[in-house]
Amino acid sequence: MGKPATFSIIGGGGFRAQFYLRIAEALPEQFRVSGLVVRDPGRAQAMERRWNTAVYPTMDELLRKERPDFVVVSVSKNDAPKVLLQLAERSIPALTETPPAPDLEGLLELHEKLTLRGAKVQVAEQYPLQPLHMARAEIIRSGWLGSVTQATVSISHFYHGMALMRRMLGIRFEEAKIRAMRFAAPITAGPDRKGPPAEEKIVAVARDLAWIDFGGKLGIYDFTKDQHRSWIRSNHLSVRGDRGELFDRSLKMLADYRTPLQLELKRINRGEEENLEGYFLQGIVAGERWVYTNPFAPARLFDDELAIAACLQKMADYAAGGPDFYGLPEASQDHYLGLMIERAILSGETVQTVRQPWAE
């Protein structure tokens, strides 16, 4: 094994930055953190003590001292474009958080100033790289469902949901017609980024539903605010093809036209019962076939961390001259579709998307 990939983090004091730091700590042979940028002095000291890495107040100071293979940009969507442009001027590869810009105007500017000029930028969209979604994508790729024409995604909001939907349907930059609505309903408040609720409280939350017609393929988007953190709401994903259906972890398919089969996607963990290998996810099986094998075993990482670790590994390969994996055009398309869903919700009208410059 060669030396670990080194990366710096701009915005290293935030919630998302902690994922990258935990992954590097769990996988020291593969990743090494080469400095953080944290503007708040008190927060900077705490981060330096906790993660045993150098912390700098500005990007300029970091880059004077550090030589990372790439930089993770973990700042707000409003600040990200400026940071990406500054890194591109220095020819430093960047892995930025989602979304890369706040609105369509910002996405178009990034296309003009970064993509068209060959800047090395990728986007850390982790949802399609989570183990269960990787397993689902492998089932689709295998042809078990036949020709896929429908997908329902009730997993996460807007651009995350669109990244999953386009992957399950095999959609690139096709135009679409979108109808959508919003429904508000009461629910007992659950956990948020800060942790479990401090008190029992009823809150009103919005449920967004959208029907996205890609012309011969249908995507259904269904997301309730904070659904992915709720203890009393479920996530759901289903995919339908002409020879089968994947419904959450259940698979219905045909051996031949007279012989139906039913399989379950089963997680295989080590460290359960008498197994002494340590506790980690080994992979996911469907019937006798492994449809996902954890490349980071035996590190003890949860699913979202495994997905971000996959982003980091793909980014390390990309920075070293390898292929892109989720660039600005893909990320811009997913954010654009999310913006158009919101437009359809607010207007109550059918919205027609148009082919954007990044699709060329």
N, C-alpha and C positions, 0 to 999 in steps of 0.2 A: 504494500500500500504506500502511495506517495505521501507527500506532506499535506496537511489539512488545508482546505480552502480558507482564506482569511477574508473577513468582511467587517466593515465599520457600520455603525448605525447612526443615522441622523434622526433626532427625535427619540433618543434612547431612554428617556424617562417615562414613556407612555405605556399604556396597557398592552398594545400590540408588540412593542419592542421586547417585552418580557418573554414572549414566546421564543423569539430568536435566541435570547440569552439562555433560556432553559435548554433549548435544543443543543446549542454549542456546548453547554456544560455536560449534557448527557452523551454527546457524541464527539469527544475531544480528538479522536483520530481522523474525523472527517471535516470538522469546522473549528475555526478559532476566531474569536472576536478581536478586532484590531481597533479598539477605541470607540467611544460614544460621543455624541454631541448632545449635551443637556444644558440648557440656558440657565435654569434656576440653580443658584449655588448650593442651597441646602439639599435639593434633590440630587444634584451632581455628586456631592460627598457621600450620600447614602448609596447611590448606585455604584460608586467606586469601591466602597467597602464591601457591598454585597456580592458584586460580580468580579472583583479583583481585576479590573481592567481600567485603562486610562480614560479619563473623561475630560472633554474639552468644551469650552463655552461657544465656539463657533466652528463652522465647517473649515474655514481657512486654517485655523490653528490645528485642527485634526490632520488635515492633508499635508501640513508642513512636517508633521512628525510620523505619520503612519503611511504605509504603502499597501492598502487592501487590494485584493483581487477584484472586489466590487463593493458597492455601498448600498445598504438597505435604507430606503427613504420611508420613515415611519412618522410622517407629519400629517397635518390635516389636508383634506382635498383642496382647500383654498391655497395652502402654502406649497403643496407638492410641485406644481408646474415650475415655479421659480427655482426650487432646489434642483429639479431635473435639468433645467436649462444650464444652471451653473456647473453641474457635473459633466454635462455634455461638452461644455466649453473646455473642460480639462481632459476630455476623452476617457472618462472614468465610467465603466459599466454600472448601471443602476438597476436595483430591484425595488420597485415602488409599491406601496399598499394600494388597495382599491378604495374608491375609483381614482384614476390618475389625475382627474380634473373635475371641478364641480358641475360644469354644464357643457352644453354642446359647443358653445363658443370656445371654451377652454380646450375641449377635445380636438377641435379643428386646428387650434393654434399649436398644440403639441404635434399634430400630424405634420404641419407645415415646417415647424422649427426643429423637430427631432427625427421623426420617421423618414421624411424626405431627404434629410441630411445624413442619414445613416447612423444616428446615435444608437448606442447599445443600451436599450431599455427593455426590461421585462416587468410584468406586473404579477404580484403575489396573490393570485386568485386561487385560494387553497381548496375550495369546496369540491371541484371535480377530482382532486387528488386524495380526498379522504378514502379510507379503505373500502367502505361499503359502496361508494360511488365508483371507485375503480373496479370493484367486482361487477357492478351492474354494467359498466361500459364494456368489460370483457365479455359478458354474456351477449350483449348486443353485437359486438365485433365477431363473436363466434358464429353468428347466424342462427342461433337457437330460436330467436323470435321471428325470423324471416325478415321481410321488408318492414321497417318501423315507420309508422305514420302518426302516432299519437304519444304524447307524454304529458303527465300531470306532475307539477312540481310544487310541493308545499313544504319547503325546507328553510329558506331564508329570503331576505328582502331583495327586491329589484335586481341589481346587477349580479348578485350571487345566484339568484334563481335563474336568471337568463343564461349564465355560464353553464349551469347544469342542463337547462332545457336544450340549448343549442347542441351540447355534446350528445345528449341522449337521442336527439332527432337527426343528428348529422347535418345540422344547418350551419352555413358559413355567414354570408352577408345578404341573404335573400331578403327581398322586401316583404312586408307583412301588413295585414289589416288587424287592428286591435280594438276590441270592445271591452269595457271594464266598468266596475262599480265598486263602491266602498260601503261597508255595513258596520255600524258601531254597536257594540254589545258589552254588558258588564261582565267582569271577571274578577276573582280574587287575585290581588297582586302577588306576583311570584318573585323569584330572584332576578337580579340585574348584574351588571359587571362588578358591583361592589360586594355581591354576595347575597345570602338569603334575606327575605324581607324582615324588617324590624318589628312590624305590627301587622295585624289583619286589617286589610283595607280593600274595599271594592273600587275598582277603577273602570272607566270606559275605554275600550281598545278598539281600534279599527281593523276590520278584516277586508283585505283587498283581493278582488277576483278579476282575472282578465282572461279573455279568449283570444289567442294569437294565431291567426291563419296565415301560414307561410306559403300557401298555395300547394295543396296536396298533402300538407303536414300540419297538424294542429297541436299547439301547446296551450295548456291550461295552467295559469299561475294562480296560486291561492296562498296568501300569507296573512297571518294575524300578528300584529305588533308584539314583539318579544316571544313569539311562539317557540323559537329555538331554545329559549331558556326556561320556558314554563314547565312546571311540574304537572299541570293538568291539561295540557294540549299536546297533541302528537304531531310529529313530522311525518310526511307521506311523499312517496314518489312511485309513480307507476308508468310503465312503458308498454305500448301495444304494437305488435307486428302482425303480419298475416299468418304467422305460424305459432304465435304464443303471446303470453302476457307476463310481465314482471310486475308484481304488486307488493311493494315494500320488500320483504324477504322471501316471498312466495313466488315460485316460477311454474307456470303452466305452459306446456309445449306439446308437440307431437313427435313421436317416433316415426309414425307414418299417419296417413289420413284416418286410419281406423284405430290408432293406438295412442291415447293420451298419456302424458307423463306429468307428475307433480313432484317438484323438488323444493327444498328449502335452502336458503343461504345460511350457512352455519359458521359462526366465528369459532376458531380454534385458538384457545389460550393455553400457554404453558404456565406452570405454577399452581394448577388446581389439583385438589385432592392429594394424591401421593407424589405428584410430579415435582421434582426438586430443581428444575432448570432455571428458576426465577420466574417472576410474573411479567408476561408480555404477550402481545398478540402475535401469533405465528402467521395467521392468514385466514382466509375465508374459503369454504368449499361449497360446491353445489353438486350434490350427488357424489360421484367419485372424482370430480375434477376440482383442482385448486384454481379458483378464479381471482384470487389475490394472495400474494405472498409478501409479508412485511420485509422490506429491504433493510430496515433499521433495527431488527431484532438482534440482540436481546435488550436493547435500550427500553426503559420503562417510560414510554410516551403515550399520551392519550391520542385519540384519532385526529383532532385538529392539529396537534403538534406533529404527528406523523405526516400530515398533508403539508405543513409548512416546511418540515425537513425535506420533503420531496421538492418543494419550490427552491430551497437553498441548494440542493444537489444539482437540479437542472440549471440553476443560475450559475453555479460554479462551472459546469460544463460549457454553458453558453459564453461566459466571460473568457474561457480558455479557447474559444474558437468553435464551439459546438453549435448545434441547431437552436433556434428560438423555440419557446414552448408556450408562451402566452404573452405576446407582444402588445404594443399599444393599439394596433388595429383591432385585435380580438377584444381587448378590454374596453376600447371605445365603443365597439358595437354593442356589448352587453350593457354598458351604462346608458347608451343611447336608447336601447329598447326599454330599459327601466324608466327613463325620462318620458318616453312615449306612452308607457302604461299609465304613469301618473297624469299625463296630459289627458288621456282618455277618461280616467276617473274623474278629474276635476271638470272636464267639459261635458261629460255625458254623451259625447259623440264618438263615432267610429273614426279612429286615427289611422291614416295611411303612412307608413314609414317610407323613406326615400333612401336610395343608395348614396352613401356618404363617400367622400374622397378617399378615406382610408381603405375602402373596399377594392380599390383598383389594383 
